[in-house]
Amino acid sequence: MIAPDIEQIEVALSRAAAVGETVSVYAGVIGHVVPVLLAGVQHHDLTGPQVQALRQAIATGQDWTATVCETLAQDLVPLVTAHHRQFLYRVDALRALRSDVARSGTAATPQHRQRAINLFEELKALVEDMEDRLRRGNRKVIKLIATAALDRAALEALSNGASGSALGPDDFLTRQIGFCKVPVALRPEVEARLAVTTASDVYALAVSASTSARVGADKTVAEMGQLPGIWGYALGLLRAQIEDLTAGPTRDIARIIDLAELDNASAAWSAMVTTIQERCPPRETLDGPGANVLRLAVPNRQALP
C-alpha cells in the first residue's frame, strides 16, 4: 500500500506529544511565567551572570512556543491537508487509468505504462516533499532542545544549590497551542501561597523547572525523529511501484497498479489527516479563568533589571 501506516503515525504523534509536553511546560514557565513574576518583585538581587543566564533561558522558552507550538504545529495541518488533496487527485487518475486498461479489452499499451509511471512519480514527489518538510521542522526542534540544554546548565551552575518549590502543570494557567500545553501564569492561589518577593525566588523557580524538564527534552529528540521515517517508508513503497512499472512487462501494468491498493491508501491518508487535525487544534484554548485574569508576558520582552 502506498501510504504511511496510520497506526505508526498515531503512535509517533502520541509519543511526541507526551514527551513534548514536559519541554513545553519548561518553555512556558521560563518564557512566560518567569517574566511576569519578575515584573512584580520589588527586590532585584540577582548577579550579573544570573541575569544573563535568565535572559537567554527566557528567549529560548519563548522561541520554543513561537517556533514549535505556534508555527510548526499550526503549519502541519494545512501542509498535510494540501498534500492529501494532491494525493487523492493522482489516486483518482490512477483509478481512471486502471479502468481504461480494463475497458480496452486488450493488453495495456506503452502509453498506459508511461501514464502510470508519471502518476506514481508525482505521488513520490509529494511524499518526498512531505518528508523533507518534516525533517527540516525536526532540525529546528532539535536545535532548540540543544539550546535549552545549554540554558539549563547555565542556570543550574549559577544557582548556588538553590531550587524553588516543585510545581506541576496543574499549578499554572495554560494555553493549548498545537501539540503544546504551555503555562503562561501561576494560578492566583498558587502565587499567593508561594509569596514570591525577590528575583532570587523567581530564579529558584526557573532552576526547578529546568531540572524537571531535562528527561523530556532528551526523549523528544528521539521521538520526533520517528515522523519523517514513516513517510520514508511510504517513499520506499512508491519507488518499488515505479521500478516494477519500468522493468516489468507491459501486460502486467494493471496488476502492478492493483498492488498499490489505492482504496486502502486513500482511506489511510484520510485517517492520517484526521488524526493530525485532532492533535493540532487550529485555535488557542485557555485552561483557567477568563482572559481578563490571564497575565501573558509579551514575547521577547524580558522584565529584567
C-alpha positions in Angstrom: 0.0 0.0 0.0 1.4 3.4 -1.0 0.6 5.4 2.2 2.1 5.9 5.7 0.8 3.4 8.3 -1.9 5.3 10.3 -1.2 3.3 13.4 2.5 4.2 13.3 1.6 7.9 12.8 -0.8 7.7 15.8 1.9 6.1 18.0 4.6 8.6 16.8 2.3 11.6 17.4 1.2 10.4 20.8 4.8 9.8 21.9 6.0 13.1 20.6 3.1 14.9 22.3 3.7 13.2 25.6 7.4 13.9 25.9 7.0 17.3 24.2 4.5 18.3 27.0 7.4 18.3 29.5 9.5 20.6 27.3 6.6 22.9 26.7 5.9 23.2 30.5 9.5 24.2 30.9 9.3 26.6 28.0 6.1 28.2 29.3 7.5 28.6 32.8 10.8 30.1 31.7 9.5 32.1 28.7 6.2 33.5 30.1 5.7 32.8 33.9 9.2 34.0 34.9 9.0 37.4 33.2 5.6 38.0 34.7 6.8 37.2 38.2 10.0 39.2 37.8 7.9 42.3 36.8 6.1 42.0 40.2 9.0 41.7 42.6 10.5 44.7 44.4 13.9 43.3 45.3 16.2 42.5 42.3 19.1 40.7 43.9 20.5 38.6 41.0 24.1 38.8 40.0 25.1 39.9 36.5 25.8 36.4 35.3 22.5 35.2 36.7 20.6 37.9 34.9 22.3 37.0 31.6 21.6 33.3 32.1 18.0 34.0 32.8 17.7 36.3 29.8 18.9 33.6 27.5 16.7 31.0 29.0 13.6 33.2 28.7 14.4 33.9 25.0 14.8 30.1 24.3 11.5 29.4 26.1 9.7 32.0 24.0 11.3 30.7 20.8 10.0 27.2 21.6 6.5 28.5 22.0 6.7 30.6 18.8 8.6 28.1 16.6 7.4 24.7 17.8 3.9 25.3 19.2 2.7 28.2 17.1 4.5 27.8 13.7 5.4 24.1 13.2 2.3 22.7 14.8 -0.1 25.1 13.1 1.6 24.8 9.7 1.4 21.0 9.9 -2.4 20.8 9.4 -2.6 22.9 6.1 0.5 21.2 4.8 -0.9 17.7 5.3 -4.3 18.7 4.0 -2.8 20.2 0.8 -0.7 17.1 0.2 -3.8 15.0 0.8 -5.8 16.8 -1.9 -2.9 16.3 -4.4 -2.6 12.6 -3.3 -6.3 12.0 -3.9 -6.2 13.7 -7.3 -3.5 11.4 -8.5 -5.1 8.3 -7.0 -8.3 9.1 -8.9 -6.2 9.5 -12.1 -4.7 6.0 -11.4 -8.1 4.5 -10.9 -9.3 6.0 -14.2 -6.2 4.6 -15.9 -6.8 1.2 -14.4 -10.4 1.3 -15.7 -9.2 2.4 -19.1 -6.9 -0.7 -19.3 -9.8 -2.9 -18.3 -12.1 -1.5 -20.9 -9.6 -1.7 -23.7 -10.1 -5.5 -24.0 -6.5 -5.9 -24.9 -3.2 -5.8 -23.1 -2.0 -2.5 -21.7 -0.1 -0.3 -24.1 3.2 1.5 -23.7 1.2 4.7 -23.3 -0.6 3.1 -20.3 2.7 2.2 -18.8 4.1 5.7 -19.2 1.0 7.4 -17.8 1.2 5.1 -14.7 4.9 5.8 -14.2 4.2 9.6 -14.4 1.4 9.4 -11.8 3.5 7.3 -9.4 6.4 9.7 -9.9 4.1 12.6 -9.0 3.0 10.7 -5.9 6.6 10.1 -5.0 7.4 13.8 -5.3 4.6 14.6 -2.9 5.8 12.2 -0.3 9.4 13.4 -0.7 8.3 17.0 -0.2 6.4 15.9 3.0 9.3 14.0 4.3 11.7 16.9 3.6 9.5 19.5 5.3 9.1 17.2 8.4 12.9 16.7 8.6 13.5 20.5 8.4 11.0 21.0 11.1 12.7 18.4 13.3 16.0 20.1 12.8 14.5 23.3 14.3 13.1 21.4 17.2 16.4 19.6 17.9 18.3 22.9 17.7 16.0 24.5 20.3 16.3 21.5 22.6 20.1 21.7 22.4 20.0 25.4 23.2 17.6 24.8 26.1 20.0 22.2 27.5 22.8 24.8 27.5 20.4 27.3 29.2 19.6 24.7 31.9 23.3 24.0 32.6 24.0 27.8 32.9 21.0 28.3 35.3 22.0 25.4 37.5 25.7 26.3 37.6 24.8 29.8 39.0 22.1 28.6 41.4 24.4 28.1 44.4 22.3 25.0 45.1 19.1 26.9 45.5 15.9 25.4 44.0 12.3 26.6 44.1 9.1 24.7 45.0 8.3 21.7 42.9 5.3 22.8 40.8 3.2 20.7 38.4 1.1 21.6 35.3 -2.0 22.0 37.5 -0.4 24.9 39.3 -0.4 27.1 36.1 -2.9 28.8 33.8 -2.1 27.3 30.3 -2.7 27.8 26.6 -3.1 24.8 24.3 -1.2 25.7 21.1 -0.8 22.9 18.6 0.8 20.0 20.3 1.8 22.1 23.3 0.1 22.9 26.6 2.0 26.0 27.6 2.0 27.5 31.1 1.6 31.3 30.9 1.0 32.3 34.5 0.7 30.9 38.0 -2.8 30.3 39.3 -3.6 33.1 41.7 -3.9 30.8 44.7 -0.5 29.2 43.9 1.1 32.6 43.5 -0.3 33.7 46.9 1.0 30.5 48.6 4.5 30.9 47.2 4.8 34.5 48.3 7.5 35.3 45.7 9.1 38.6 46.8 12.6 38.6 45.3 14.2 38.0 42.0 16.2 35.2 43.6 12.9 33.4 44.4 12.0 33.6 40.7 15.4 32.4 39.7 15.0 29.4 42.1 11.7 28.6 40.4 13.4 28.7 37.0 16.0 26.3 38.2 13.4 23.9 39.5 11.6 24.0 36.1 14.8 23.4 34.2 15.7 20.4 36.4 12.3 18.7 35.9 12.4 19.2 32.1 15.8 17.5 31.3 14.5 14.0 30.6 11.6 15.2 28.5 13.9 17.2 26.2 16.2 14.2 25.6 13.3 11.9 24.8 11.7 14.5 22.4 14.7 14.4 20.1 14.3 10.6 19.7 10.5 10.6 19.4 10.2 13.4 16.9 12.6 11.6 14.6 10.0 8.9 14.0 7.6 11.0 12.0 9.8 11.6 8.9 10.8 7.9 9.0 7.1 7.0 8.5 7.0 8.9 5.3 10.3 7.4 4.3 8.7 4.0 4.5 5.9 5.1 2.1 8.5 6.6 -0.2 10.2 3.2 -0.4 6.9 1.6 -1.4 6.4 4.1 -4.2 9.9 3.6 -5.6 9.2 -0.1 -5.7 6.0 0.5 -7.7 7.9 2.7 -10.2 10.6 0.0 -10.6 8.0 -2.7 -11.3 6.3 -0.5 -13.8 9.5 0.4 -15.5 11.1 -3.1 -15.6 8.0 -5.4 -15.8 6.2 -6.5 -19.0 3.5 -4.1 -20.3 0.9 -6.8 -19.8 1.4 -6.6 -16.0 0.6 -2.8 -15.7 -2.9 -3.4 -14.3 -1.7 -5.9 -11.8 1.1 -3.6 -10.6 -1.4 -0.7 -10.2 -3.6 -3.1 -8.1 -0.7 -3.8 -5.8 -0.8 -0.2 -4.7 -4.1 -0.9 -3.0 -5.5 2.6 -4.0 -8.7 2.4 -1.9 -6.8 1.4 1.2 -4.2 4.0 0.6 -6.9 6.7 0.2 -8.5 5.6 3.5 -5.1 5.7 5.3 -4.3 9.2 4.1 -7.8 10.4 5.1 -7.4 8.9 8.6 -3.9 10.4 8.8 -5.2 13.9 8.1 -8.0 13.5 10.7 -5.5 12.3 13.3 -3.2 15.3 12.7 -6.1 17.7 12.8 -7.2 16.3 16.1 -3.7 16.6 17.5 -3.2 20.2 16.3 -6.3 22.3 17.2 -6.5 25.3 14.9 -7.2 27.8 17.7 -5.7 28.5 21.0 -7.7 27.4 24.0 -7.4 28.7 27.6 -7.4 26.5 30.7 -8.4 28.5 33.7 -10.0 31.9 34.4 -11.0 34.2 31.6 -8.7 36.4 29.5 -9.1 39.3 31.9 -7.4 37.2 34.7 -4.6 35.8 32.5 -1.3 37.7 32.5 0.7 36.8 29.4 4.2 38.1 29.0 4.9 39.9 25.7 7.2 37.6 23.6 10.8 38.8 23.5 10.3 41.4 26.2 12.2 40.3 29.3 11.2 42.0 32.6 14.8 42.0 33.9 16.7 44.8 35.5 
